[in-house]
Amino acid sequence: MTFYDFEAERLDGNMESMAIYKGKTVIVVNTASKCGLTPQYEGLEKLYETYKDQGLVILGFPCNQFGGQEPGTTDEIQEFCQLNYGVSFPMFAKIEVNGKNTHPIFKYLKSELSGLLGSNIQWNFTKFVVDKKGTPVKRFAPISTPESMEDYIKEIL
């Protein structure tokens, strides 16, 4: 099983295979619109804009499991991300990242890269980096800003 074997539903309702990201460096992040870390959208978008032509893609997965900080509908999430942060990277339908209904992508990423406090995701904006071969290579804590990830991203691009 590799990252490329999974699929997820985009905000527009279409299913998307992760196989379309073969050969790219991917950052997978669980997001929320009403979190103290929400301004990270700005840094993520900047990273994406700066490095997308070199093969970086960021995949945002809204999640309402932490303090109910992503209560919106699909349309509300999409509108919020575009109006407030100009998000142009792919965004997916709201999912769960912990518990019995954990999305398969996050189940896989957590099994490959445990965090400081175990495999469970502790909060919004946990970031997983998948290399060009589809191997999860690094996990960044929610408080790690996109800017603090930039040197690592440049190295593996």
C-alpha positions as CSV (number, residue, x, y, z in Angstrom):
1,M,0.0,0.0,0.0
2,T,1.3,3.4,-0.9
3,F,-0.1,6.9,-0.8
4,Y,-1.0,6.6,-4.5
5,D,-3.5,3.8,-3.7
6,F,-5.9,6.1,-1.9
7,E,-8.6,8.4,-3.1
8,A,-10.6,11.2,-1.6
9,E,-13.6,13.4,-2.3
10,R,-12.8,17.0,-3.5
11,L,-14.9,19.9,-2.2
12,D,-16.8,19.8,-5.5
13,G,-17.9,16.2,-4.8
14,N,-15.7,14.5,-7.4
15,M,-13.5,11.6,-6.3
16,E,-9.8,12.1,-6.9
17,S,-7.1,9.4,-6.9
18,M,-3.8,10.3,-5.2
19,A,-2.1,8.6,-8.1
20,I,-2.4,11.9,-10.0
21,Y,0.3,13.2,-7.7
22,K,2.9,10.7,-8.6
23,G,6.3,12.4,-9.0
24,K,5.2,15.4,-6.8
25,T,6.1,16.3,-3.3
26,V,2.9,16.4,-1.4
27,I,1.9,18.2,1.9
28,V,-1.3,16.7,3.4
29,V,-2.8,18.9,6.1
30,N,-6.0,18.8,8.2
31,T,-7.5,22.3,8.2
32,A,-10.1,24.3,10.1
33,S,-11.6,27.7,9.4
34,K,-12.2,28.9,13.0
35,C,-8.9,27.9,14.6
36,G,-6.2,30.0,16.1
37,L,-3.9,28.4,13.5
38,T,-6.2,29.2,10.6
39,P,-3.8,31.9,9.4
40,Q,-1.5,29.1,8.3
41,Y,-3.6,29.0,5.2
42,E,-1.7,32.1,4.1
43,G,1.6,30.4,4.6
44,L,0.5,27.2,2.9
45,E,-0.8,29.2,-0.1
46,K,2.5,31.0,-0.3
47,L,4.5,27.8,-0.2
48,Y,2.3,26.3,-2.9
49,E,2.6,29.4,-5.1
50,T,6.3,29.5,-4.7
51,Y,7.1,25.8,-5.3
52,K,4.2,24.4,-7.3
53,D,6.2,24.7,-10.6
54,Q,8.9,22.7,-9.0
55,G,6.5,19.9,-8.1
56,L,5.0,20.8,-4.8
57,V,1.3,20.2,-4.1
58,I,-0.7,20.9,-0.9
59,L,-3.8,18.9,-0.2
60,G,-6.2,20.4,2.4
61,F,-8.6,18.3,4.4
62,P,-11.1,20.2,6.5
63,C,-11.8,18.5,9.8
64,N,-14.3,19.4,12.6
65,Q,-12.9,17.1,15.3
66,F,-10.9,19.7,17.3
67,G,-13.1,22.1,19.2
68,G,-15.8,22.1,16.4
69,Q,-13.6,24.6,14.5
70,E,-14.7,23.5,11.0
71,P,-18.5,23.6,11.3
72,G,-19.2,24.9,7.8
73,T,-20.7,23.2,4.8
74,T,-18.7,22.4,1.8
75,D,-19.7,25.6,0.0
76,E,-18.9,27.7,3.2
77,I,-15.5,26.1,3.5
78,Q,-14.6,26.7,-0.1
79,E,-15.8,30.3,0.0
80,F,-14.0,31.0,3.3
81,C,-10.7,29.6,1.9
82,Q,-10.9,31.5,-1.3
83,L,-12.1,34.8,0.0
84,N,-9.9,35.0,3.1
85,Y,-6.7,33.3,2.0
86,G,-6.9,33.0,-1.8
87,V,-6.4,29.2,-1.5
88,S,-5.7,27.7,-4.9
89,F,-4.3,24.3,-3.8
90,P,-6.7,21.3,-3.8
91,M,-9.2,21.2,-1.0
92,F,-11.1,18.1,-0.1
93,A,-14.4,17.3,1.6
94,K,-14.6,17.4,5.4
95,I,-13.2,14.2,7.0
96,E,-12.3,12.8,10.4
97,V,-8.6,12.2,11.2
98,N,-8.9,10.3,14.5
99,G,-11.3,7.6,15.8
100,K,-13.2,4.8,14.1
101,N,-14.2,7.0,11.1
102,T,-10.6,8.2,10.3
103,H,-10.2,8.8,6.6
104,P,-8.0,6.0,5.0
105,I,-5.4,8.5,3.9
106,F,-4.9,9.8,7.4
107,K,-5.0,6.2,8.9
108,Y,-2.1,5.4,6.5
109,L,-0.1,8.6,7.1
110,K,-0.5,8.2,10.9
111,S,0.7,4.6,10.7
112,E,3.7,5.6,8.8
113,L,4.7,8.7,10.8
114,S,3.8,8.8,14.5
115,G,3.8,12.1,16.2
116,L,5.5,13.2,19.5
117,L,2.5,12.0,21.5
118,G,1.7,8.8,19.4
119,S,0.0,8.4,16.1
120,N,-3.2,10.3,16.8
121,I,-3.4,13.8,15.4
122,Q,-3.5,16.3,18.3
123,W,-5.0,19.4,16.6
124,N,-5.8,21.2,13.3
125,F,-3.0,21.9,10.8
126,T,-0.9,18.8,11.4
127,K,1.1,18.5,8.2
128,F,2.5,15.3,6.6
129,V,5.0,15.4,3.8
130,V,5.0,12.7,1.1
131,D,8.0,12.5,-1.2
132,K,8.0,12.1,-5.0
133,K,7.9,8.3,-4.7
134,G,4.8,8.4,-2.5
135,T,6.6,7.7,0.7
136,P,5.5,9.6,3.9
137,V,8.8,11.2,5.0
138,K,8.0,13.8,7.7
139,R,5.3,15.0,10.0
140,F,5.1,18.6,11.3
141,A,3.2,19.6,14.4
142,P,0.2,22.0,14.2
143,I,2.3,24.8,15.6
144,S,5.0,24.3,12.9
145,T,4.4,27.2,10.5
146,P,4.5,26.6,6.8
147,E,7.5,29.0,6.7
148,S,9.4,26.8,9.1
149,M,8.9,23.9,6.7
150,E,10.3,25.7,3.7
151,D,14.0,24.7,4.0
152,Y,12.9,21.0,4.3
153,I,10.6,21.3,1.3
154,K,13.3,22.9,-0.8
155,E,15.6,20.0,0.0
156,I,13.3,17.3,-1.1
157,L,11.9,18.9,-4.2
